[in-house]
Amino acid sequence: MLKVMVACGNGMGSSMLIKMKVEAIFKKHQVEAQIDHTSVGDAISSAANYDIILCPLSFEGSFNQGGKTQVIGLQNVLSEAEITEKLKNASIL
């Protein structure tokens, strides 16, 4: 099962919306995942515990991208099409 963290500035609004979109996409593609959401600050400290981190594009550079965790930055956090495309490009879907 994939472990996915969704992060935004405060860990409340945008991350919850992205989480709901990702849940719907994973359900459609029959991908089992544990999906959590939090602030970017908290996500940075726990990034190594996750397979994937999704966040607004402006925060993508905040994460150390040298480990096993894939960081996916989103231009439009409400775009199911963009999220789906980026998950496909990352070989998640």
GIKA-V809612 format. One record per pair of residues at least 4 apart in sequence whose C-alpha atoms are under 7 Angstrom apart, sorted by sequence separation. I is the first residue (numbers start at 1). J is the second residue. D is the distance in Angstrom with one decimal. If there is no record, write none. Layout:
BEGIN
i->{I;I}
j->{J;J}
d->{D;D}
END
This chain:
BEGIN
i->{7;11;12;13;14;15;16;17;18;19;20;21;22;23;24;25;26;27;38;39;40;41;42;43;55;56;65;79;80;81;82;83;84;85;86;87;88;26;38;55;87;88;8;26;65;87;8;7;6;60;6;60;6;60;19;57;51;52;53;54;55;56;57;19;51;52;53;54;55;56;57;44;50;51;52;53;54;55;56;16;48;56;15;47;15;11;12;11;11;4;10;11;2;3;4;5;6;7;8;9;1;2;3;4;5;6;7;8;9;1;2;3;4;5;6;7;8;7;7;5;4;3;4;5;6;7;8;3;4;5;6;7;8;2;3;4;5;6;18;21;25;18;29}
j->{11;15;16;17;18;19;20;21;22;23;24;25;26;27;28;29;30;31;42;43;44;45;46;47;59;60;69;83;84;85;86;87;88;89;90;91;92;31;43;60;92;93;14;32;71;93;15;15;15;71;18;72;19;73;35;73;68;69;70;71;72;73;74;37;69;70;71;72;73;74;75;63;69;70;71;72;73;74;75;37;69;77;37;69;38;37;38;38;39;33;39;40;32;33;34;35;36;37;38;39;32;33;34;35;36;37;38;39;40;33;34;35;36;37;38;39;40;40;43;50;50;50;51;52;53;54;55;51;52;53;54;55;56;51;52;53;54;55;77;80;84;78;93}
d->{5.9;5.7;6.0;6.5;6.1;6.0;6.3;6.4;6.1;6.1;6.3;6.2;6.0;6.1;6.2;6.3;5.7;6.2;6.4;6.1;6.0;6.9;6.5;5.5;6.4;6.7;7.0;6.3;6.0;6.1;6.1;6.1;6.1;6.1;6.2;6.3;5.6;4.8;6.3;6.5;5.2;4.9;5.9;6.9;6.8;5.9;5.1;5.1;5.5;6.7;6.8;6.9;6.2;5.2;6.8;4.0;6.8;5.4;6.2;6.0;6.5;5.2;4.7;6.8;4.7;4.7;4.7;4.8;5.1;4.7;5.3;6.0;6.1;6.2;5.9;6.1;5.9;6.0;6.2;6.4;6.2;6.4;5.7;6.9;6.7;6.3;6.9;4.0;3.6;6.8;4.6;7.0;6.5;5.7;6.0;5.8;6.1;5.6;6.8;5.4;5.5;4.5;4.9;4.7;4.9;4.6;5.1;5.1;5.6;5.2;6.2;6.2;6.3;5.5;6.5;5.1;5.4;5.1;6.4;6.5;5.7;5.0;6.0;6.3;5.7;6.3;5.8;5.3;4.8;4.8;4.8;5.0;6.5;6.2;6.6;5.8;6.4;5.9;6.0;6.3;6.8;6.6;6.8}
END
